[in-house]
Amino acid sequence: MHPLTHLWPISMLDVGELLNIFEQVGLFKIKILCLYLFHFPNLAGTPGDWSHIIKQIGMFTFTGLNSEQVAFMTKEYHIYMTSDGRISTAGLSSKTVPHLADAIHAAVTRAA
């Protein structure tokens, strides 16, 4: 055994468990940010049903926006997603949710 082994805080057997914890925390963060987006005032006042945002799981979500609305968000708000409205929720943060909510509201009310 290497003389410095005792300074390493986890064993190799713990790495799999640690990665599982990191994965769970990451998924929890995404879920919390999707809830934040769903309940954000601008999105709450946006026409349509946005409950699909909190019903989906994973690192991406379909926004329900059409290609014209997506193009509007890209041009006016510099928010990038696939043309069918799929966006990376893993890339969200508490600082970017307000900007995204404003952009979705504007896209739905102005670009529709």
SEFI-690151 format. One record per atom (N, C-alpha, C): x, y, z. Coordinates in pm, whole numbers, padded with zeros to 5 digits, always signed. Example, Ala and Ser with C-alpha at 12.3 -4.5 7.8 and 13.67 -1.06 7.14 Angstrom:
BEGIN
+01319-00569+00780 +01230-00450+00780 +01320-00330+00780 +01285-00225+00708 +01367-00106+00714 +01290+00003+00787 
END
This chain:
BEGIN
+00085-00118+00000 +00000+00000+00000 +00090+00125+00000 +00051+00222-00079 +00127+00347-00087 +00114+00423+00044 +00221+00487+00091 +00217+00556+00221 +00115+00671+00228 +00075+00725+00114 -00021+00837+00115 -00165+00792+00092 -00189+00662+00081 -00323+00609+00054 -00424+00655+00159 -00383+00665+00283 -00476+00705+00389 -00528+00848+00373 -00462+00929+00290 -00507+01066+00267 -00618+01075+00162 -00636+00968+00084 -00740+00968-00019 -00874+00943+00050 -00973+01033+00034 -01096+01025+00113 -01192+00911+00079 -01182+00855-00041 -01275+00746-00077 -01196+00631-00137 -01249+00513-00126 -01186+00398-00189 -01241+00385-00331 -01177+00303-00410 -01223+00282-00548 -01362+00218-00548 -01396+00144-00446 -01528+00083-00438 -01636+00189-00418 -01601+00302-00360 -01698+00408-00334 -01723+00495-00457 -01640+00487-00559 -01653+00574-00676 -01787+00554-00746 -01829+00430-00765 -01958+00404-00829 -02072+00464-00752 -02069+00451-00620 -02173+00509-00535 -02169+00662-00544 -02049+00718-00544 -02034+00863-00554 -02088+00915-00686 -02059+00845-00795 -02112+00886-00926 -02264+00878-00928 -02320+00777-00864 -02466+00765-00855 -02526+00884-00780 -02462+00926-00673 -02508+01042-00597 -02501+01168-00683 -02389+01187-00755 -02376+01304-00842 -02485+01305-00948 -02516+01187-01004 -02622+01178-01106 -02757+01217-01047 -02787+01167-00927 -02914+01200-00863 -02923+01349-00832 -02814+01409-00785 -02813+01553-00755 -02834+01632-00883 -02771+01590-00992 -02787+01658-01121 -02931+01653-01169 -02993+01537-01160 -03133+01525-01202 -03225+01607-01113 -03193+01613-00984 -03272+01693-00891 -03261+01841-00926 -03139+01886-00961 -03117+02026-01000 -03200+02060-01123 -03201+01972-01221 -03279+01996-01343 -03427+02006-01310 -03476+01915-01227 -03618+01915-01190 -03655+02045-01118 -03570+02090-01025 -03595+02215-00952 -03599+02333-01048 -03507+02338-01143 -03504+02450-01238 -03625+02447-01332 -03671+02328-01368 -03793+02319-01450 -03914+02367-01372 -03920+02334-01243 -04028+02384-01158 -04022+02536-01147 -03900+02589-01131 -03880+02734-01123 -03929+02799-01252 -03893+02743-01365 -03937+02797-01494 -04089+02793-01505 -04147+02680-01470 -04292+02663-01479 -04367+02765-01394 -04316+02796-01277 -04383+02888-01185 -04336+03032-01198 -04243+03058-01291 -04194+03194-01308 -04308+03283-01357 -04324+03403-01301 -04440+03488-01333 -04467+03509-01482 -04364+03536-01559 -04387+03561-01702 -04440+03438-01773 -04387+03321-01737 -04436+03200-01802 -04576+03165-01752 -04602+03194-01625 -04734+03166-01569 -04843+03245-01641 -04809+03363-01693 -04906+03445-01766 -04905+03423-01915 -04827+03330-01961 -04816+03303-02104 -04929+03211-02149 -04996+03246-02260 -05105+03161-02309 -05057+03017-02336 -05141+02922-02304 -05109+02781-02328 -05089+02704-02199 -05080+02574-02214 -05055+02485-02101 -04908+02448-02100 -04838+02483-01995 -04694+02461-01985 -04659+02348-01889 -04758+02271-01848 -04734+02165-01750 -04639+02056-01802 -04627+02044-01935 -04535+01944-01989 -04391+01971-01947 -04359+02095-01915 -04222+02129-01872 -04186+02055-01744 -04281+02041-01653 -04252+01973-01527 -04284+01824-01531 -04352+01779-01635 -04384+01636-01645 -04273+01557-01712 -04190+01624-01791 -04082+01555-01861 -03964+01534-01768 -03886+01431-01798 -03766+01405-01719 -03646+01399-01814 -03531+01423-01761 -03410+01414-01841 -03346+01549-01863 -03243+01548-01945 -03162+01667-01967 -03215+01758-02076 -03317+01715-02149 -03377+01795-02255 -03527+01796-02236 -03590+01903-02282 -03736+01909-02275 -03789+01973-02403 -03906+01928-02443 -03974+01991-02555 -04054+02107-02499 -04034+02224-02557 -04101+02344-02508 -04243+02357-02565 -04267+02295-02677 -04396+02311-02743 -04397+02429-02839 -04284+02493-02855 -04274+02607-02946 -04258+02558-03090 -04311+02635-03183 -04296+02600-03324 -04167+02662-03379 -04133+02630-03502 -04006+02676-03559 -03999+02828-03572 -04111+02893-03597 -04113+03039-03605 -04083+03101-03468 -04140+03045-03364 -04115+03094-03228 -03970+03068-03186 -03917+02953-03224 -03777+02920-03195 -03685+03019-03264 -03713+03049-03391 -03631+03146-03466 -03637+03284-03401 -03755+03323-03354 -03771+03451-03284 -03684+03454-03159 -03686+03348-03081 -03607+03343-02957 -03458+03347-02986 -03417+03282-03094 -03276+03284-03131 -03234+03424-03173 -03316+03488-03257 -03281+03621-03308 -03290+03729-03201 -03395+03730-03124 -03420+03838-03030 -03358+03817-02891 -03344+03691-02850 -03299+03662-02713 -03171+03579-02707 -03120+03538-02822 -02998+03456-02829 -03010+03329-02746 -03127+03266-02755 -03151+03137-02692 -03156+03035-02805 -03077+02930-02790 -03060+02833-02897 -03117+02697-02857 -03190+02638-02951 -03251+02507-02932 -03276+02449-03070 -03319+02325-03075 -03352+02265-03204 -03477+02332-03260 -03494+02325-03390 -03606+02394-03454 -03743+02338-03412 -03744+02217-03356 -03871+02162-03308 -03899+02202-03163 -03815+02287-03105 -03841+02341-02972 -03779+02264-02857 -03689+02170-02886 -03624+02093-02779 -03506+02173-02726 -03501+02190-02592 -03398+02270-02529 -03328+02190-02419 -03204+02223-02395 -03127+02157-02290 -03163+02216-02155 -03232+02139-02074 -03264+02185-01938 -03143+02170-01848 -03048+02088-01888 -02925+02072-01809 -02843+02201-01813 -02865+02283-01914 -02792+02408-01926 -02856+02524-01852 -02969+02500-01787 -03037+02606-01713 -02970+02633-01579 -02985+02755-01533 -02943+02792-01398 -03045+02891-01344 -03037+02920-01217 -03131+03016-01158 -03115+03154-01221 -03000+03182-01279 -02977+03311-01345 -03033+03314-01487 -03045+03199-01553 -03092+03198-01692 -03242+03173-01705 -03306+03119-01602 -03450+03092-01609 -03533+03218-01636 -03507+03331-01567 -03588+03451-01597 -03577+03494-01744 -03458+03488-01800 -03437+03525-01940 -03514+03430-02032 -03509+03301-02001 -03582+03202-02081 -03732+03224-02071 -03782+03250-01952 -03926+03274-01933 -03971+03397-02011 -03892+03504-02006 -03924+03625-02083 -03927+03594-02233 -03830+03517-02279 -03820+03484-02421 -03938+03398-02467 -03975+03300-02386 -04089+03214-02421 -04216+03297-02427 -04234+03383-02329 -04354+03468-02326 -04360+03558-02452 -04247+03619-02484 -04242+03705-02603 -04265+03625-02730 -04206+03508-02739 -04221+03426-02859 -04366+03383-02879 -04432+03347-02771 -04571+03300-02782 -04666+03416-02810 -04642+03531-02749 -04735+03643-02766 -04706+03728-02890 -04582+03733-02934 -04547+03819-03048 -04519+03743-03177 -04457+03627-03167 -04414+03556-03288 -04513+03451-03334 -04618+03428-03256 -04714+03324-03294 -04797+03375-03406 
END
